[in-house]
Amino acid sequence: MTAVTVEYDLLVIGSGSAGMAAAIRAAELGATAAIVESGDVVGGTCVNVGCIPSKNLVEAAHRYHLARTAFPGIAACDPVLAWDAVLRQKREIVESLRAEKYVDVLNGYPGIALLRGKAELVSGGRVRVGSRDVIARRIVIATGTRPAMPEIPGLREAGALDSTTAMDLERLPESMIVIGGGSIGLELGQVFHRFGVRVIILEAVDRILPCEDPEISAGLTATLKIEGIEIRTGIRVSAVERTARGYSVAVEQAGAGTRLEAERLLVATGRRPNTEELGLRTAGVATDRRGFIEVDELLRTSNADVFAAGDVTGAPGFVYVAALQGGIAAQAALATIVGAEAIPIDLSTVPRVTFTDPQVAAVGMTESDALAAGMAPRVTSLELRHLPRAAVSHQRHGLIKLLDEPETGRLLGAHVLSPNAGDLIGEATLAVRFGLTSRDLVSTIHAYLTWGEGLKLAAQTFTKDVSRLSCCA
């Protein structure tokens, strides 16, 4: 027997950033909405096991590293690492932001109900939530993703850490192998290295951060190696074995095979969608070969009454993209119900950040993107040593690379390796999105002794040798 049916204008499956944005937009439009959450806590990946806890560990590791390394002219100290306190602080921040940004926000919208239980699409707008059926006019699927484990012989039996479990280690190991040289592997790899763990990072292709500009990738590689992190690229992991001392990983590089040993193994090679038990086939919702839900520019699926938003769609895996999708999906889903305008999503200028130290941030085209599109862009680079802020901070390793259109000067892309690159990329994102030119960047007054001034200096290098300019010139 199922319980009494409850009806909503919009039923959202998943309480992460995409689901929350969808439900809030529905409430703003005057519609009734419910969020279904199958887990013990609300909030999805970002606040619970993603952005918030990982960046808190990045910051803690950075401060510990600064204390242990000498600023020029100032002696380093030898602080005691209280790992249990680091974990406690991380958990407290997660709990605080979960309450503030999810639980309290939901409580502030009387028109949004929170339903507990596993959701399964049945038919005709009917969704089974636990033991009862709920009927909704429209549905938004926002179930997110989880860490994926590659098909490596022996890995399933040996087990390994993923990005979630690695952040809850009760004890720091002496050594760690990280499989995956993307953002997650590099961020956590540097965190554990700075906390005293010997770290080896393995990447299958010929460079880390393979989706970023090659110069940026090379610059970060050099910096991480100087810090003491071992990075091996062009590596194929052929087998994993659990040993009495930890893990033995068989690898092949340039035709030669060897084994690497470490106490812990972290796999950071991608994520997979949470779509297996949603009843998508029954509901006529199509997925791609990897299981991600296929959507159009309005986030509609192959079922006219079902929409999807966030990482489950295979879109760029950033919380701000998920939130944008959630709002757009809800408005499109409810357009004919509440008389709203459906607005297509625009992901042409999505900024991305890797929170290593130095950070990597980028927006727009790479040089290879532009060439593939039949363009012949102007390309320039500013080495960070020419930026006054880098000099006073004794952080001179890095660069800012810009691309523009020769005929118009329109900025096509920006790629940054520097401290605070994630903050700096905002201006470049606006410039790329609204068609500003490199001349616009140069003619805009930038505050002196800031990292943001680097964009202006980089734009000046299209026409000038900045080493021959005085400060602020």
Secondary structure as GFF3:
##gff-version 3
##sequence-region A 1 473
A	DSSP	beta_strand	6	13	.	.	.	ID=ss1
A	DSSP	alpha_helix	17	28	.	.	.	ID=ss2
A	DSSP	beta_strand	33	37	.	.	.	ID=ss3
A	DSSP	alpha_helix	44	49	.	.	.	ID=ss4
A	DSSP	alpha_helix	51	68	.	.	.	ID=ss5
A	DSSP	alpha_helix	83	98	.	.	.	ID=ss6
A	DSSP	pi_helix	99	103	.	.	.	ID=ss7
A	DSSP	alpha_helix	104	107	.	.	.	ID=ss8
A	DSSP	beta_strand	112	116	.	.	.	ID=ss9
A	DSSP	beta_strand	119	121	.	.	.	ID=ss10
A	DSSP	beta_strand	126	129	.	.	.	ID=ss11
A	DSSP	beta_strand	132	141	.	.	.	ID=ss12
A	DSSP	beta_strand	145	147	.	.	.	ID=ss13
A	DSSP	alpha_helix	155	158	.	.	.	ID=ss14
A	DSSP	three_ten_helix	165	168	.	.	.	ID=ss15
A	DSSP	beta_strand	175	179	.	.	.	ID=ss16
A	DSSP	alpha_helix	183	194	.	.	.	ID=ss17
A	DSSP	beta_strand	198	203	.	.	.	ID=ss18
A	DSSP	alpha_helix	214	227	.	.	.	ID=ss19
A	DSSP	beta_strand	230	233	.	.	.	ID=ss20
A	DSSP	beta_strand	235	243	.	.	.	ID=ss21
A	DSSP	beta_strand	246	253	.	.	.	ID=ss22
A	DSSP	beta_strand	256	262	.	.	.	ID=ss23
A	DSSP	beta_strand	264	267	.	.	.	ID=ss24
A	DSSP	beta_strand	271	273	.	.	.	ID=ss25
A	DSSP	alpha_helix	280	283	.	.	.	ID=ss26
A	DSSP	beta_strand	306	308	.	.	.	ID=ss27
A	DSSP	three_ten_helix	311	313	.	.	.	ID=ss28
A	DSSP	alpha_helix	319	338	.	.	.	ID=ss29
A	DSSP	beta_strand	352	354	.	.	.	ID=ss30
A	DSSP	beta_strand	359	364	.	.	.	ID=ss31
A	DSSP	alpha_helix	367	372	.	.	.	ID=ss32
A	DSSP	beta_strand	378	383	.	.	.	ID=ss33
A	DSSP	three_ten_helix	384	386	.	.	.	ID=ss34
A	DSSP	alpha_helix	388	392	.	.	.	ID=ss35
A	DSSP	beta_strand	399	404	.	.	.	ID=ss36
A	DSSP	beta_strand	411	418	.	.	.	ID=ss37
A	DSSP	alpha_helix	421	433	.	.	.	ID=ss38
A	DSSP	alpha_helix	438	443	.	.	.	ID=ss39
A	DSSP	alpha_helix	453	460	.	.	.	ID=ss40
A	DSSP	three_ten_helix	466	468	.	.	.	ID=ss41
###
